[in-house]
């Protein structure tokens, strides 16, 4: 049917006129359509998934540089029959740490020109392979400006042509002769690391026990393409940055408990002096044995451990008081059993828990609690918290990092057929979604996730001092530890019981039925369908729950529909898991889950060529090589092509005049 001017409605015409500003001629439209159709047939780009980093920046940095073994895989494809195992390992290490490894290698080389020539040729071969799935335009944008022209020439030279082969050799020769080989090697290594992975997914919990989550955040902010699914520890820090007193108290507790204050003091410049003075004044001569600091460092002086235990108890009591206040102000959270200070018999030293049983307390020293009003902060506690609220809100670096978490992050993400979320979707035992009522409105499944994310954003971005902002901060705390929160997925967080009651039965934290339901493929499909996903290549990707690899537990559930990639980045978990984390690579050929051994330090990695990768589980070989046309980007490109097709028609039939957008 012949289209006429009336074929396009006013909105379509307005859009096409806007599009004509970018493509003012029929030829420019045709050129772009050819380009986009070509891109659709390129292989799917590589995605890299990591979770539960918990501030372990050295291991994180190494896995980022190595792309979970993807770089070594390319080296083996190209050179396994030319180089020895040791030479392949050294080449991989050079790419990971070019400046440091070059210095070591050059100190051992006798013929420097030969070394430079061989190394440059090897790196260019790897670059050829890594960049082969991208358009030339995209590769150019990734090149360092000072070497962009030369690298582009080397990557697009046809070596089968005699003249071009000589041209290529002369470029390499000149690079060496003018003393630029070292800089050029470093540049090539950076290009390989930049292009080996197209997109990085962080599936939650950047923060917590490890030494420097701030260093991890700085690295993520430098990454070319990253998204983050908030973990419960992340949302806690986000709430603290927003100024929530209860989030701040929780944030302080773990670093103090694990005697790891670097991220607070060195990372974000927040002084603990006020808490230290308060703790030393009120808790110096009382029992703090239940708050003994957990540390990986056996050399910590006993007096420092005792001091940390006093601070731990001081901030814990403040936390328990604030918890009572917040629970009573938020009945929709259904967390009344977390109000425990008013259930204590302070004379007998016992407590009645929600199960109706009476338990003896192993610590009965409460110098700042008034039994008649146990949730009221004393003036000194109020002063400590007020100072911390000010410090957290004024930490420029923390605010920068949290804004980035909001910009690049969300509670969940649907991407290329996969559902990414740090933990689960709250469910009932019958595989239906749990219902939650907030302000008289019921939410469940995807709608619940969307609602909670919106409230969390209000907690940071709503007007300072407004009821909306304050209420949003309460939701951020709820996401951290709330009953059946999708970032916590348990009935309760038993921090109080672990400190004050010896009976380990009271320490148990009932898990959401999600964990049992997703052991079956049918259960996984219920969840995937809720988020609009179906088909053979759809998966759920979670973190949050450390997989006990040493006990034979598999990170793959639901007949391959669910991947849990928390295997113990955090050193505190590694005795339980037996490994140091899982990562996932998804490229055009397969989804590959890699298990990592504990990282032995950057120096050993450089000098001994020791990679962190310990084993690989090829969990899903794809039945064909995936193309961009099958991915989310392909859908967008097809929509763009459709719009361009309409513009082309409008030009050819005089509905819109060429170059008219510039009139």
C-alpha positions in Angstrom: 0.0 0.0 0.0 1.3 3.4 -0.9 2.1 5.5 2.1 1.0 9.2 2.0 1.7 12.1 4.3 -1.3 11.1 6.3 0.2 7.6 6.8 2.4 9.1 9.6 0.6 10.6 12.6 1.8 13.9 14.0 3.9 12.3 16.7 5.7 10.1 14.1 6.3 13.0 11.9 7.7 15.1 14.7 10.1 12.2 15.6 11.2 11.7 12.0 12.0 15.4 11.7 14.1 15.1 14.8 15.8 12.1 13.4 16.4 14.0 10.1 18.7 16.4 12.0 21.1 13.5 12.6 20.5 11.9 9.1 19.8 14.8 6.8 20.0 13.0 3.5 18.7 9.7 1.9 22.4 8.6 1.6 23.2 9.2 5.3 20.1 7.1 6.3 21.1 4.3 3.9 24.6 4.3 5.2 23.5 4.0 8.8 21.0 1.2 8.0 23.8 -0.8 6.3 26.0 -0.2 9.4 23.4 -1.2 11.9 22.4 -4.4 9.9 26.1 -5.3 9.8 26.4 -4.9 13.6 23.4 -7.2 14.1 25.4 -10.1 12.7 28.4 -9.6 14.9 29.0 -12.1 17.8 27.5 -11.3 21.1 29.9 -9.3 23.3 31.4 -10.8 26.5 29.7 -10.2 29.9 31.6 -10.7 33.2 29.6 -11.3 36.4 31.0 -10.8 40.0 29.4 -10.6 43.4 30.1 -10.3 47.1 33.4 -8.6 46.8 33.1 -7.3 50.4 36.0 -4.9 50.1 38.6 -7.5 49.1 40.1 -5.1 46.6 43.3 -7.0 45.7 41.5 -10.2 44.7 38.9 -8.1 42.9 41.5 -6.1 41.0 43.3 -9.3 39.9 40.1 -11.0 38.7 39.1 -7.8 36.8 42.5 -7.7 35.1 42.4 -11.3 34.2 38.7 -11.3 33.2 38.3 -14.5 35.2 40.6 -16.4 32.9 39.3 -15.1 29.6 42.6 -13.5 28.7 44.6 -16.6 29.5 42.1 -18.5 27.3 42.9 -16.3 24.3 46.6 -16.8 24.9 46.2 -20.6 24.9 44.1 -20.5 21.7 46.9 -18.6 19.9 50.1 -19.8 21.5 49.6 -23.2 23.2 51.6 -24.9 20.4 54.2 -22.2 20.2 54.9 -21.2 23.8 55.6 -23.2 26.9 53.2 -23.2 29.9 55.6 -20.9 31.7 55.8 -18.5 28.8 52.0 -18.4 28.4 51.7 -17.7 32.1 54.3 -14.9 31.9 52.5 -13.4 28.9 49.2 -13.4 30.8 50.8 -11.7 33.8 52.4 -9.1 31.5 48.9 -8.2 30.3 47.5 -8.1 33.8 50.3 -6.0 35.3 52.3 -4.6 32.4 54.4 -2.0 34.1 55.5 -4.2 37.0 56.0 -7.3 34.9 57.9 -5.5 32.2 60.4 -4.2 34.8 61.0 -7.7 36.0 61.2 -9.3 32.5 63.6 -6.6 31.1 66.0 -7.2 34.0 66.4 -10.8 32.7 66.6 -10.1 29.0 69.8 -10.3 27.0 68.6 -9.3 23.6 66.2 -6.4 24.3 65.3 -5.7 20.7 64.4 -9.4 20.2 62.2 -9.4 23.3 60.4 -6.3 22.3 59.8 -7.6 18.7 58.4 -10.9 19.9 56.3 -9.4 22.7 54.8 -6.7 20.5 53.9 -9.3 17.8 52.3 -11.6 20.4 50.3 -8.8 21.9 49.1 -7.6 18.5 47.9 -11.1 17.7 45.9 -11.2 21.0 44.5 -7.8 20.1 43.4 -9.1 16.7 41.5 -11.9 18.3 40.0 -9.8 21.1 38.8 -7.0 18.8 37.5 -9.3 16.0 33.9 -9.2 17.4 33.7 -5.4 17.4 33.2 -2.8 14.8 36.3 -0.8 13.8 34.6 2.3 15.1 34.1 0.8 18.6 37.7 -0.4 18.7 39.0 3.0 17.8 37.1 4.6 20.6 38.8 2.2 23.1 42.3 3.0 21.9 44.6 5.3 23.8 44.7 8.6 21.9 48.5 8.8 21.7 48.7 5.5 19.9 45.3 5.2 18.3 46.4 5.6 14.7 49.3 3.2 14.9 47.3 0.5 16.8 44.4 0.9 14.3 46.8 0.4 11.4 48.4 -2.7 13.0 45.0 -4.3 13.8 43.7 -3.8 10.2 46.7 -4.8 8.2 46.3 -7.7 5.7 49.5 -9.7 6.4 49.0 -11.9 3.4 49.9 -9.0 1.1 53.6 -8.6 0.7 53.7 -4.8 0.8 51.5 -4.7 3.8 53.6 -7.3 5.6 56.7 -5.1 5.1 54.6 -2.0 6.2 53.7 -3.9 9.4 57.2 -4.9 10.2 58.5 -1.4 9.6 56.0 0.0 12.1 57.2 -2.5 14.8 60.8 -1.7 13.9 60.3 2.0 14.2 58.5 1.6 17.6 61.5 -0.2 18.9 64.1 2.1 17.3 62.7 5.3 18.7 62.5 3.9 22.3 58.7 3.6 22.5 58.4 -0.2 22.7 57.8 -0.2 26.5 55.1 2.4 26.4 53.5 0.7 23.4 53.5 -2.7 25.2 51.7 -1.1 28.1 49.2 0.5 25.8 48.4 -2.8 24.0 48.0 -4.6 27.4 45.5 -2.0 28.4 43.6 -2.3 25.1 43.3 -6.1 25.6 42.0 -5.6 29.2 39.6 -2.9 28.0 38.1 -5.0 25.2 38.2 -8.6 26.5 34.9 -7.8 28.4 32.2 -5.5 27.0 30.1 -5.3 30.1 30.7 -5.9 33.8 27.8 -6.9 36.2 28.4 -6.6 39.9 25.6 -8.7 41.6 25.8 -7.0 45.0 27.8 -6.5 48.2 30.8 -4.4 47.3 30.9 -3.4 51.0 31.4 -5.1 54.3 34.2 -7.0 56.1 37.1 -6.5 53.6 39.6 -3.8 54.0 38.9 -1.2 51.3 35.5 -1.2 49.5 36.3 2.4 48.5 39.2 1.2 46.3 36.8 -1.3 44.6 34.4 1.6 44.0 37.1 3.8 42.5 37.9 0.9 40.1 34.3 0.5 39.1 33.9 4.2 38.4 36.8 3.9 35.9 35.2 0.9 34.1 33.8 1.6 30.6 30.5 -0.2 31.1 29.2 -1.5 34.5 25.9 -2.1 36.2 25.4 -2.9 39.9 22.6 -4.9 41.6 22.5 -3.6 45.2 23.3 -6.0 47.9 22.1 -5.6 51.5 25.5 -4.3 52.6 25.5 -1.8 49.7 22.1 -0.4 50.6 23.2 -0.1 54.2 26.1 2.2 53.2 23.8 4.1 50.9 21.4 4.7 53.8 24.3 5.8 56.0 25.5 8.3 53.3 21.9 9.6 53.2 22.1 10.3 56.9 20.1 7.5 58.5 21.3 7.0 62.1 20.3 3.3 62.2 22.1 2.6 59.0 25.2 4.4 60.3 25.1 2.3 63.5 24.9 -0.9 61.4 27.7 0.3 59.1 30.0 0.9 62.0 29.4 -2.4 63.7 31.0 -4.8 61.2 34.3 -3.0 60.6 34.7 -2.6 64.4 33.7 -6.2 65.0 36.2 -7.4 62.5 38.9 -5.0 63.6 39.0 -3.5 60.1 38.6 0.2 60.3 40.6 1.2 57.2 37.5 1.8 55.0 35.9 4.1 57.6 38.9 6.1 58.6 41.4 5.9 55.6 38.9 5.3 52.9 36.2 7.8 53.7 37.9 10.1 56.3 35.4 9.5 59.1 36.9 9.7 62.5 35.9 7.2 65.2 37.3 9.4 68.0 33.9 10.3 69.5 32.8 6.7 69.7 36.2 5.6 71.1 36.0 8.2 73.9 32.4 7.3 74.7 33.1 3.6 74.7 36.2 4.0 76.9 34.2 6.1 79.4 31.2 3.9 79.7 32.4 0.4 78.9 36.0 0.4 80.2 35.2 -1.6 83.4 32.3 -3.7 82.2 32.0 -7.1 80.6 32.7 -6.9 76.8 33.7 -10.6 76.3 30.6 -11.2 74.1 31.8 -8.5 71.8 35.3 -9.8 71.3 36.7 -8.6 68.0 37.1 -11.1 65.2 40.3 -10.6 63.3 42.4 -12.4 60.6 45.5 -10.8 62.0 47.0 -12.7 65.0 49.5 -9.8 65.6 46.9 -7.3 66.8 47.9 -6.2 70.4 45.5 -7.4 73.1 44.9 -3.9 74.3 43.7 -2.9 70.8 41.4 -5.9 70.7 39.9 -4.9 74.1 39.5 -1.3 72.9 37.7 -2.5 69.8 35.4 -4.8 71.9 34.4 -1.8 74.0 33.5 0.2 70.8 31.7 -2.8 69.4 29.5 -3.1 72.5 28.9 0.7 72.6 27.7 0.9 69.0 25.7 -2.4 69.4 23.7 -1.0 72.3 23.0 2.2 70.3 21.9 0.0 67.4 19.5 -2.0 69.5 18.0 1.1 70.9 17.5 2.6 67.5 16.1 -0.6 66.2 13.3 -0.5 68.8 12.5 3.1 67.8 12.5 2.4 64.1 10.4 -0.8 64.4 7.8 1.0 66.4 7.6 3.8 63.9 7.2 1.4 61.0 4.5 -1.2 61.8 4.3 -2.2 58.1 7.8 -3.8 58.5 6.3 -6.4 60.8 9.5 -6.7 62.9 8.1 -6.3 66.4 10.2 -9.3 67.7 13.3 -7.2 67.0 12.3 -5.0 69.9 14.2 -6.9 72.6 15.5 -4.4 75.2 12.0 -4.1 76.8 11.8 -7.9 77.0 14.8 -8.1 79.4 14.5 -8.7 83.1 17.4 -6.6 84.2 17.4 -7.9 87.8 17.4 -11.6 86.8 19.5 -11.2 83.7 17.0 -13.0 81.5 15.0 -12.3 78.4 11.8 -13.7 76.9 12.0 -14.0 73.1 9.2 -14.2 70.6 9.0 -18.0 71.0 7.8 -17.4 74.6 10.9 -19.1 76.1 13.1 -17.4 78.8 16.8 -17.4 78.2 19.7 -16.4 80.4 21.8 -13.5 79.1 25.6 -14.1 78.9 26.2 -10.4 79.4 24.2 -8.3 81.9 26.2 -5.1 81.9 24.1 -2.3 80.5 25.5 1.0 81.8 23.6 3.2 79.3 20.2 1.5 79.4 17.3 2.8 81.6 15.1 -0.3 82.2 12.0 2.0 82.4 12.8 3.5 79.0 15.2 1.1 77.3 15.1 2.5 73.8 16.0 6.1 74.8 19.5 7.2 73.9 21.4 9.0 76.6 22.7 12.4 75.7 26.2 11.1 75.1 24.9 8.5 72.7 22.9 11.1 70.8 26.0 13.3 70.5 28.0 10.3 69.1 25.3 9.5 66.5 24.7 13.1 65.5 28.5 13.6 64.9 28.5 10.4 62.7 25.5 11.6 60.7 27.3 14.8 60.0 30.6 13.0 59.1 28.9 10.5 56.7 26.9 13.2 54.9 30.0 15.4 54.6 32.4 12.7 53.3 32.9 13.9 49.7 34.3 10.5 48.6 31.5 8.5 50.1 28.9 10.7 48.6 30.5 10.4 45.2 30.5 6.6 45.5 26.9 6.4 46.7 25.7 8.6 43.8 27.5 6.2 41.5 25.7 3.3 43.1 22.4 5.0 42.5 23.3 6.0 38.9 24.6 2.5 37.8 22.6 0.4 40.3 19.2 -1.1 41.0 17.6 -3.8 43.0 17.4 -6.1 40.0 18.3 -6.0 36.3 16.9 -7.9 33.3 19.7 -8.1 30.7 20.2 -10.4 27.7 17.7 -12.9 29.0 19.0 -13.1 32.5 17.6 -11.8 35.8 20.3 -10.4 38.0 19.5 -9.8 41.6 21.7 -10.0 44.7 19.3 -12.3 46.5 15.9 -13.8 45.9 12.3 -12.7 45.3 10.2 -13.2 48.5 8.1 -16.3 48.0 5.7 -18.6 49.8 6.3 -22.4 50.2 3.7 -23.0 47.4 5.9 -21.1 44.9 3.6 -18.0 44.9 5.0 -14.6 45.7 4.8 -13.2 49.2 2.5 -10.2 49.6 3.6 -7.1 51.5 1.4 -4.2 52.5 2.9 -0.7 52.8 0.6 2.3 53.5 -2.4 0.2 52.7 -1.2 -1.0 49.3 -0.2 -4.6 48.5 2.9 -5.5 46.5 4.5 -8.7 45.5 6.9 -10.1 42.9 8.3 -7.6 40.4 6.0 -4.8 41.7 7.4 -5.2 45.2 11.0 -4.9 43.9 10.1 -1.8 41.9 8.3 -0.2 44.9 11.2 -0.8 47.3 13.7 0.6 44.9 11.7 3.7 44.4 11.4 4.2 48.2 15.2 3.7 48.6 15.9 6.4 46.0 13.6 8.8 47.8 15.7 8.2 50.9 18.7 9.8 49.2 17.2 12.2 46.7 14.1 13.6 48.3 14.2 17.0 49.9 16.5 17.2 52.9 14.4 16.9 56.1 11.2 15.9 54.3 9.0 13.1 55.6 9.5 11.4 52.2 13.3 11.4 52.6 13.2 10.1 56.2 10.7 7.4 55.4 12.8 6.4 52.4 15.8 5.9 54.7 13.7 3.6 56.9 13.1 1.5 53.8 16.8 1.4 53.1 17.4 0.0 56.6 14.5 -2.5 56.0 16.2 -3.7 52.8 19.3 -4.4 54.8 17.8 -6.6 57.4 14.0 -6.5 57.2 11.7 -9.5 57.6 11.8 -11.2 54.2 13.4 -8.2 52.5 14.5 -9.2 49.0 18.1 -8.2 49.8 18.2 -10.2 53.0 15.7 -13.1 52.4 15.4 -14.2 56.0 12.8 -13.9 58.8 15.2 -12.0 61.1 18.8 -10.9 61.7 19.9 -12.4 65.0 22.6 -9.9 65.9 21.2 -9.5 69.5 21.0 -13.2 70.1 24.5 -13.9 68.9 25.9 -11.4 71.4 23.7 -12.1 74.4 22.5 -15.7 74.4 24.6 -18.8 74.4 21.9 -21.1 73.0 22.7 -21.4 69.3 19.2 -22.4 68.5 18.3 -18.7 68.9 20.9 -17.7 66.4 19.1 -19.4 63.5 17.8 -17.2 60.7 15.0 -18.8 58.8 15.5 -18.5 55.1 12.9 -17.5 52.6 11.3 -20.5 50.7 12.9 -19.0 47.6 16.0 -21.1 48.2 14.1 -24.4 48.1 11.8 -23.3 45.3 14.7 -22.5 43.0 16.3 -25.9 43.4 13.8 -27.0 40.7 13.7 -25.7 37.1 9.9 -25.2 37.5 10.5 -22.9 40.5 13.0 -20.9 38.6 10.7 -20.5 35.7 7.9 -19.1 37.9 10.3 -16.3 38.8 11.7 -15.8 35.3 8.2 -15.5 33.9 7.4 -12.8 36.5 10.1 -10.7 34.9 9.1 -11.4 31.3 11.8 -14.0 30.6 11.5 -17.3 28.8 13.5 -19.5 26.5 16.5 -21.8 26.8 19.1 -19.1 27.5 17.3 -17.4 30.4 18.8 -17.6 33.9 18.6 -16.2 37.4 22.0 -14.9 38.7 22.3 -14.4 42.4 25.0 -13.7 45.0 24.5 -13.3 48.8 24.7 -16.9 50.0 28.2 -18.4 50.1 28.3 -21.7 48.4 30.0 -24.4 50.5 32.2 -25.8 47.7 34.3 -27.8 50.2 31.2 -29.8 51.2 30.3 -30.5 47.6 27.6 -27.9 47.2 27.0 -26.8 43.6 26.6 -23.1 42.7 24.2 -24.2 39.9 20.6 -24.9 40.8 17.3 -25.5 39.1 18.7 -27.7 36.3 21.0 -24.9 35.2 18.5 -22.1 35.5 20.1 -20.5 38.6 23.7 -19.5 39.2 24.8 -18.4 42.7 28.2 -16.7 42.3 29.1 -16.0 45.9 31.8 -18.4 46.8 33.8 -16.5 49.4 35.6 -13.4 48.1 35.6 -12.3 51.7 38.4 -14.0 53.7 36.1 -14.4 56.7 33.9 -16.8 54.6 36.7 -18.9 53.0 36.9 -21.5 55.8 33.3 -22.2 55.2 33.3 -22.2 51.4 36.7 -23.7 50.8 37.3 -21.3 47.8 37.6 -17.6 47.3 34.7 -16.8 45.1 32.9 -17.6 41.8 32.7 -15.5 38.7 30.7 -16.0 35.6 31.6 -15.3 31.9 28.9 -15.2 29.3 30.1 -14.8 25.7 28.8 -15.9 22.3 29.9 -19.5 22.8 29.0 -20.4 26.5 28.3 -19.4 30.0 31.3 -20.4 32.1 31.4 -20.4 35.9 34.9 -20.2 37.4 35.9 -21.0 41.0 38.9 -19.1 42.4 41.5 -20.0 45.0 42.4 -17.4 47.7 44.5 -14.6 46.3 48.1 -14.7 47.5 48.9 -11.1 46.9 49.8 -8.9 43.9 53.6 -9.5 44.3 53.3 -13.2 44.1 51.0 -12.9 41.1 53.6 -10.8 39.3 56.8 -12.7 40.2 55.4 -16.2 40.2 52.9 -15.7 37.4 50.4 -17.1 39.8 46.8 -16.7 38.5 43.9 -16.7 40.9 41.8 -19.1 38.7 41.7 -22.5 40.2 39.0 -24.4 38.2 36.4 -23.9 35.6 32.9 -25.3 35.3 31.6 -25.0 31.7 28.0 -25.1 32.7 26.3 -24.3 29.4 27.7 -24.7 25.9 25.3 -22.8 23.6 23.9 -24.7 20.6 25.0 -21.9 18.2 27.1 -18.8 18.4 25.0 -16.0 19.7 24.7 -12.8 17.6 24.0 -9.2 18.7 20.6 -9.6 16.8 19.5 -12.0 19.6 20.5 -9.7 22.4 18.9 -6.7 24.1 21.1 -4.4 22.0 19.8 -6.2 18.9 16.2 -5.3 19.8 17.2 -1.6 20.1 19.1 -1.7 16.8 16.2 -3.3 15.1 13.9 -0.5 16.4 16.4 2.1 15.1 16.5 0.4 11.7 12.7 0.5 11.6 12.7 4.3 12.3 15.4 4.8 9.7 13.3 2.8 7.2 10.4 5.2 7.8 12.7 8.2 7.4 14.0 6.7 4.2 10.5 6.3 2.9 9.6 9.9 3.9 12.6 11.2 1.9 11.9 9.1 -1.1 8.2 10.2 -1.2 8.7 13.8 -0.5 7.0 13.7 2.9 10.2 15.2 4.5 12.7 17.1 2.3 16.3 16.2 2.5 18.4 18.7 4.5 15.2 20.4 5.7 16.2 19.9 9.4 18.9 22.5 8.9 16.6 25.1 7.4 
